[in-house]
Amino acid sequence: MKRFPLLPAGLACLISLGTCAPPPPEAPAPYGALPTEAQLEWQQMETNAFIHFTTNTFTNKEWGYGDESPEIFNPTDLDVDQWMEVLSDAGFKGVVLTSKHHDGFTLWPSEYTDHSVEASPWKNGEGDIVGMVEESARSHGMKFGVYLSPWDRNRSDYGDSTYITYYRNQLTELFENYGPIFEMWFDGANGGDGYYGGADERRSIDGQHYYDWPTTLDMVRELQPDSSTIIFSDAGPDIRWVGNERGVVGDPNWNTINPDTLYAGKAGITDLLNHGTPGADTWMPAEVDVSIRPGWFYHAEEDSLVKTPQQLFEIYLTSVGRGSQLLLNIPPDRRGRIHETDVASLRGWRQMIDSTFADNLATDASADGEAYRGMHEDYGPAQVLDDDPETYWATDDGATTGSFTIQLPEARELGYVLLQEPIRLGQRVAGFRISALVDGEMREIGSGETIGYKRILLVDRVSTDRITVEVTESLAPPLLSRVAVY
């Protein structure tokens, strides 16, 4: 066949009497604020583990006062590999360790303080829990992150400018000695009563200005210049607090927010943090932090109050299932091990997730719709049925609604519908509903507002061979990269 390399594809087809499909239209333009590669990778992790372990574990407190003696820190059977085996088996992709809580006790031998594991009887002062956890996490295929409390109830200079230098020195130690660090966690608790180097008093700070966060965050970026560190606080800049510790992000849950009026510890912004702001100028997704126990640290009296697999599964649906990421706290006990009750609950939870979402009932389905981008198959409904996040169903420019139908090969009982947007191009969908053919008529079985990275919708349990996905409202032409049925 003669080739026509200099002619447009359609004209070449006509001249050669061949048949060619029309070229696809241009890809949809990105909409609004977009995630960075680091934010995308963090979102795709879906579940990470939080570990709270310090002198509070041995005093039975939640917030140490700052006057705790390092002598009380002495786990009898510490095994960080046991932690990582349990967490890895539960499906966690990363670990965030409380390297220093509000009591000021550091889990590594910091050269800037005597209030650390170096002054404890554990390992005769030669131990380094931060180093042990970092090494074990990586050996078990998990990323390593740290939490360094900005509030320090032990430091005599807390409230003075010299404390900021101390805090930055310890951040530098963590990044230089234990990096790369995938997530840096900054708490919003700031100021109050404490020991403060022997001064039993209450100290207040200006949460908006005292820490000079812009300078500190610039320092973090310099310490890990590949921009792979995700920084968490009430005000981001990369991910935001969800506004509660119950394991619930709102619906709607927008990954965008205007951070101008946010700062760590600011009151009255919990609803804003829980929902985000549609069409805002900054991509800052919410992280859902919650503990497997009533408290964040281990307390023996809470052994009977560990969240059940069913409770954890419900939290999974209201966090990961609403387009957020789950940070689940699992505190080691005084032995230095994850307690057997917690282990059993985590295993049951993992089994529930795996069994519920093991069999996508739409794997062998087909999809069709009356209107999609350029009526070209590259943007047709069938694109939501593959496992390629780079392919997607799209509407024409100017559309803010759209629908398509998925035909199953036979009637199947449904319980959940999973949807995903290609968030590299922004978050768009602001309303959707799912309908199913039941007794010869289409019936709505579920609805929601936002989708984002992932939405797992609990629908009315029906038996059907046909469902319709309808976007009822969107900030820009809607796009969907995946629909799965369970």
N, C-alpha and C positions, 0 to 999 in steps of 0.2 A: 504494500500500500504506500502511495506517495505521501510524504509528510509535508505539512505546511507550518513550520516552526514559527514563522513570523506573523501568522494570522490569528485572530481571536479564536478561542476554542469553538464557539458556536459556528462561525463562518467556515472553519476548517472542516467541521463535521458535514456541512452542507456540500462543500466542494467535493469531498471524498465520498459523498452519498452514504456516510455512516450515520449512526444514531447516537446522540449524546444527550445526557440529562442537562438541563439548564444549570448554569453555575449557581451556587448558593448566594443569597444576598449577603451583604456585609454583616458582620457580627454585631450584636447590640452594643451600644456605647455603655461604658461603665456608668453607674449611677451613684452620686454622692460620695461620702467618705468610704474608703476601702481599707481592708486589713493589710498589714505588712506580712511578709513571709513568716516571720517569727510568730505573729498572732495566729496565722493560719495553722502552723504546726502545733501551737498550744491548743487551739480549738479541736484539732483532730485527735489529741490525746484523750479527750473526753473525761477520764477519771484519773485523779491524782490523790495521793495519800498525804495527810498532815500528821506529824508526830510531835506531840507535846510531852516533854520529859525533862525534869529539872528538880531542884530542891522541893518544889511543890509536891512532887510525887511522894516525898518522904514526910512532909509536914501535913499532908491531907488538905492543903489549901488549893484554891484556884489562882489567886494572885498573891504571890509572896510579898511580904512587907519590905524586904530588902535587908533585914537584919539576920537572916538565916545563916547559920554557920556552915561552911563547906564540909565540915565533919559529918553532917547528916547524909551527905550524898554518897551512898555506898551500896549499889545494886549487888545482889548476892549471886546472880547467875546471868549476867548480861550476855545476850546473844543477838547481835544485830543481823546476822545471817538468817536467824529465825524470823525476824521482822520482815526481811526482804523476801523470803520464801513465801510467807503468808500473803504479803501484799502483791507479789508477782502472780501468784496463783489466783488472786482475786481480780486480776486484770488491770491493776494500776500501772500507768505508764511512767509516773514520776513520783518523787518523794520530796516534800518540803519539811525540813527539820527546824524546830524552834531552838536555834543555837544560843539565843539569849531571850528570856522572857522579862517581864516587868521587874522582877526581883534583881536583875543585873548579873546573875550567876551564868557564866559562859561555859558551854560544853566543850570548849577547846582551850588549850593553855595559852590564852592571850597574853602578849607581853605588856599589855597596857593596864592590867588589873590583877590583883591577888584573889579576887572573888571568882574562882574558876575551879574546874576539875583538878587543876594542878595542886590546889590546897586541900583536896579531899583524900580520904583514905583509900578510895577505889584505885586499884592498880598502883598503890603507894604514890599517888600523884603523877604517875607516868602515862595516864590514859588520855585519849582524845576521841570523844564520841563523834564529833563532827567528821573527823578523818575516817573513822571506822564506818560510819553510815555512808559517807560519800563513796568509799571504795566498794562497799558491799552493794550499794544501789547500782553502780555501773556494772559490776560483775553479774548482776541479775537482769541486766538489760533495761534498767530504769534511769531516767534523768534525775539529777540532784539539784535541789533548791534549798534556800535558807530563809529563815525568819529571824530578823534582828530587831527586837523591840526598841523603838525610839525612846520610850519612857524607861527610866532606870531609877528605881527606888533605893538603890544602894549607893549611887554616886554622890559624893559630897558637892560636886559642882553642877548637878543637874539644875537647869534654869539659867546658868551662866554660859557665855559664849565658848568657854573652854570645853564644855561638855560636847559641843558640836564637833570640835576637833577630835575628841576621844571617840565619838561615834563613828566618824569617818575613818579614823585609824582602824577600828575594828572591822568596818566594811572592807577596807583594803586588805586586811589579813584574810578574810573569808574568800574574797575573789582571787587573791594571789596564791593562796595555799590550797584551795579546794575547788577551783573552777575547772571547766566552765560551769556556770550556774544558770539553770534554765529559768528559774523564777525567783525573784527577790520580793519578799513579803514584808510590807511595812504596815504595822498596826495603827489604828486610829486612837487608841487609849493614850492619853497624854495628861500628865499633871495630876496631883492629888496628894494624899498623905503618904508618908514613907519614912524610911530610916535615914536616908541621905547622909551616909558616912557618920552616923551617930546623932544627927539632928532629927529628932522625932517631931516632924512638923508637916504642914501642908504647903505645897508649892504649886503655883499656877504659872502656866506659860501661854504665850500667844500662839495658838496652834497654826495660825495662818502664816506667821512670819518667823517664829523662833528658829525652826530647823533650817531655814533657807533651802528648801527642797530643790529648787532649780539647780543650785550649785552641787548639791549631793548627787542628784540624778545625772548631771553631766559627768561627775566623777565616776559613777558606775559605768556609764557608756565608755568612758576612756579605759576603765579597767577591763572591760570585755568589748572591744571595739567592733566585733562582728555583728553587733546589734541583736544577738540571739537571746539576750536576757529579757524576760518578760517581767515588768515591774508592776506590782499590785499595791494599791492603797484605795482608800475611799475616793481619791481623786485621780487614780490611774498612776502614770499616764498611759499604760498599755492595757491593763484590765482593772475593772472597778469592783468594789465590794457590792454584794447583791442587796444589802440593806437589812438583812436579817440573818439569824443563825439557825433557821428552821429547816433549811434544805429546799427552799422554794424560790424560784424566780417567777416573775409575773407573766401573765399573758394579757397584753402584749409584752414581749421582751425584745427591745431594740438594742442592737449592738452599738448604736450611735448615741452620743450624748454631747451636750455643750459643757465643757469642764470649767468654764470661766469662774463660776461661783463655788466650785468644789475645792475642799482641802481636807486632809485627813483629820477626822475627829469632829467635823462640823455637824452640828445638830440640825434636825429638821429636813434632811434630804433623803430619808430612807425610801420614800415612795418613788422619788426620781431615780435613785439607784436601782430599785427593783424593776423598773420598767424601761429606763432609758428614754430617749427622745427620737421620734421618727424624723428622718431627714436631717439630723444634726450634723455638725461639721467635723466631728472627731469619732473615729472608730475605737471604741473602748468597751469590749464585751464584759458581761458580769461573770464573776466567779462565785459559785455557791459553796460556801464553807459551812460545815456542820459536823458535829461530833457523833460518833457511834454510841456514846454514853451521854448522860445528862451534863456532865462536866467535860472540860477539855483535858484535864489530867486524870490519871488513874486514882480511883477511890474504891476500896474494897466493898464498901456498902452499896456501890452501884453495880456490882456484879450481876444482880438480878434485873437490872434496868437497861441492859444493853439492847439496842434496837434489834428487832427481829429481822430475818431475811425479808419478810413481807414489807416491813416498814422501810427498810433500805431500798427495796424495789420501788416503792412509791416515791421515795426521794429521787431515785434515778429518773423516774418519769417527770418529776417536777423540776429537774435540773438539766441533765443531758437531753431529756425528752422535750424540753422547751427551748432548745438552742443554746444552752449555757454549758459550763463545764463544772463538774463536781470535784470539790476538794474535801474528802472525808477524813476526819481526824480519828486515828486509832492510837490511844496512848499506852505505852508499855507500863507494866506494873513494877512493883518494888524489886522484883527479881531482876528486872531488865528484860522481860519477855512480854510478847503480846499474849494476853490472858486467853485461856482455853475457850471461854464463853464468846469472846470476840472472834476468835478464829472460826468457831463453828458457825457463827452468824454470817461472817464474810463468805464462807464456803457455800452456805445455803443461798445467799444472795447471788453469788456468781452462777450457781446452778439455775436459779430462776431466770436470770438474764439470758444465759446460753440456751436454755430449753424454750423460752418464749420466742426468741428471735433466731432460732436455728433454721427454720424452714420458711423461706419467702414464697408465699403461695402464688406470687405473680411472676415467678421465674420463667414459666413457659406460657405467659399470657401475651396478648397483643394489645395494641393501643391505637386509637384513632381519634381524630377531632376535625371539626369543620373549618377552623381558622388557626393557622400558625404562620410563622414568619416566612413570607414569600411563598407559602405552600410548598416549601422545599423540605425534603426528608431529613436534611441535616438539622433542622429545628422542629421536627415533627414529634408527636407524642411518644413514639417508640423510643426516643432518646432517654426517657425516664426509667426505662426497664433494664438498661444495661448497668454495669457497675463502674462505669467510667465517669468520674466527677467532672471531667472536662467537656462532656457532651450534655446538652440540655434542650428541653422544650422551650420555645420562645414565641412571643407574639410579635406582631408588627409594631413599628414605632407609633406612638400615640395611643396604643391600647392600654387600658388599666384593668381589664378583666379578661378572662379566657377560661376555657374548659376543654377537657378531653375525657374519653371513656376507655377504661381498661377492661378487656374481655378475658375472663379466665376460661380455661378449657372445660371446666365443669364446676358445678356449684360447690363452694367451700365455705366453711364457717370462719368468719372473720372476728378478730378481737382488737387488732391494732392496725393503723395505717401510718407508715413512716414516710415523711417528705423531707426533701433537702433543696435548698437554693444554692446555686453556684456563687457563693459569697465573694469570690474574687471580683465579681462585677457589682458588688454592693448588695445591701438588703432592701427588698422591695415590697414583698407581700404584706398587706395589712388586714386581710380578711380572706378566709377560704372555708369551703364546706365539702363534705364527702357524702355522696348519695349512693344507694345500692338498689339493685332491682330485687324487690321482695314481693312475692305473690303477684307478679306481673306488673307492678308499679314501682317507679323510682321513689325511694324514701330517704330523707336525710338521716344519716346515722352518726354524724359528728361534725363539729365545726371549731374553728379557732381564729385567732387574729394573726400572729406572726409565725414565721417558719424559721428563717435564718439558716444556720449551719445544719441543724437537724431538728425535726419535730416528730415526736412519737405521740400520736393521737389515739387515746382509748375511745373506741367507737362502740355503738350498740352491737351486741353480739347477734349477728344474723348469718344465714346461709344464703349465698348469692354467687352468681357467675359473672356479674357485671357491676362495676363501680364507676362513678363519675367524680372527677376531681375538678372543682370549680374555684377559681380565684375570683373573689367578689370585689376586692379592693386592692389596689397596689399603688405605690408612690411613683412607679415608672413601669414600662412594659414588663410584665411578670415573666420570670424564668424559673424553671424547676429542673434540677439535675437528676433527681431520683425519686421514685415512689415504690415502696415495698409494702406488702400486705402480709399480716401474720394472724 
